[in-house]
């Protein structure tokens, strides 16, 4: 209302849409808003009472993107049409829209669509333009909440990248490409459900027809290691499927697992399993362990993959934070130290330590 009254005093005809853009650019600052309005009036066409400030003129002056084109751009991104999205982005940039402002407009659109998703009554606001009302409701109905929240996070990160980039337009293009390629990714819940059912999440290449993806050899990413002193339990399961059967008997204990790795010349993994792993649970096809800090982050993934290949049986290997048994190395040391002969030697040589335990050679 303040800007409209100022415009009347200046005897300028300012479109309501132009006033809305000025108010938005002012971001709550009356002084900034008045400065933008004065600049718009000074650049307006005509003279005296015939001066007219249009929405298009204010957009050009502020470097804003056309609202309808923002809808078109976001629609192309969310359906994975990379070429159309990049063309629309280039058109807006050629028309004078700032790359940073375009990303900001996309963020604002995602926020509004999310609000429409949870509160559809917002579309009844009389202040909304007809295009925003009709296209917004239609788009909010088609997009899932997980897709909107993912788009929000990517745009929020992309906004800071665009602001700091030496070439903002190229940064904005990379954001659009990333979002288009992530548009048809399954949600984390859907991906986990698909893996649990023995399948693999489907992902279509943007701009190409849907087609089923072939099942890879491994069906989940490798799990990370956790410190033994962690208090919050976090399990990360690695479920590996086998494509070619093998006839090797499956190990019946964790000690046999370590022996199996040593026999297959996977000495490094065998050493980690023996010295850096606290077993929590072992059964046919299932291992749960708590690794020490020095263990590699993908230890569970490698163990599950090799066991599946060697035995022809699916193995699920999980990393948990539950305290487990002593490592096999520590168990061996405890057993050896209980031997009377070893105990007498350690007593005779204070400070001596046992570095390794090896089976006695046959004569």
Helices and strands as residue ranges (DSSP letters): H 2-9, E 12-14, H 16-26, H 30-42, G 48-50, E 51-53, H 55-62, H 67-78, H 82-94, H 99-118, G 120-124, H 130-142, H 145-164, H 168-182, H 188-196, E 236-239, H 254-263, H 267-275, E 277-283, E 286-291, H 299-311, E 316-319, H 328-337, H 340-348
